[in-house]
Amino acid sequence: MAKLRDGEGKKQRLDKILSHVGYGSRSELRKQAKQGLITVNGVVQKDSGAHVDPYNDTIEVAGETVLYREHIYLMMNKPPGVLSATEDKRDRTVLDLLEERYTVFEPFPVGRLDKDTVGLLLLTNDGQLAHELLSPRKHVPKTYEALVEGEVGPDDVAAFAEGVRLDDGYVTLPAQLTILGRERGRQVISQISLTITEGKFHQVKRMFQAVGKKVIFLKRVSMGNLPLDANLPEGACRELTSEELKLLAEI
Ligand code: URA
């Protein structure tokens, strides 16, 4: 997995460090430094171009200790109706849901969920980690829960374990389908869990299409060893804990 503290021990310009973590532009920081608002290891530093070690020196701005990091790792419980893209002319994207203290790091979504899919979406500015999680060679498992029209049964479980042929002829890798329950109203709705180890476009929906069924609700509940935090409300986002980062590193 990617190193989490790139550049540790290297000195960098104070204004570069502070603008990276959202303390303003370089010219704003020059003014703040001149005003004596910035300290390094308890000593006022009036030169915003001074070189310091962002990990090992203690930097304070107006009395607030700066928590520096190069990378940010966010877990979002994606709501329906937003695109997992960085920008779009028409629709809102997941970045529009982030607080500024996160957007200053310029995170991007790790892979895509459909507009109507909800659940676990990671966002980071760590390109190496994103690349590893998405690499087709790594086969990182992703688990989804879904509601499917019709009666999902043992034949479907067997077909998914074998691999099904999608509409473009591609045969999927073995996937683990579990039937969680059924609702019997005017029509049968099956509740299922499905773990896949690849990420073809609309893969889950197309796998059910291949067995003549339709997904009507889709939620991603885990990626690698990292589960979605069940207490994170839809639309909310938070930083991963160090424990969760370790889980991701186990890929
Ligand atoms: N499979 C789908 O069909 N849609 C998603 O959003 C994710 C996986």
Boltz pocket constraint, residues with backbone or C-beta under 6 A from the ligand:
constraints:
  - pocket:
      binder: B
      contacts: [[A, 112], [A, 113], [A, 114], [A, 115], [A, 117], [A, 200], [A, 201], [A, 202], [A, 203], [A, 204], [A, 205], [A, 206], [A, 218]]
      max_distance: 6.0
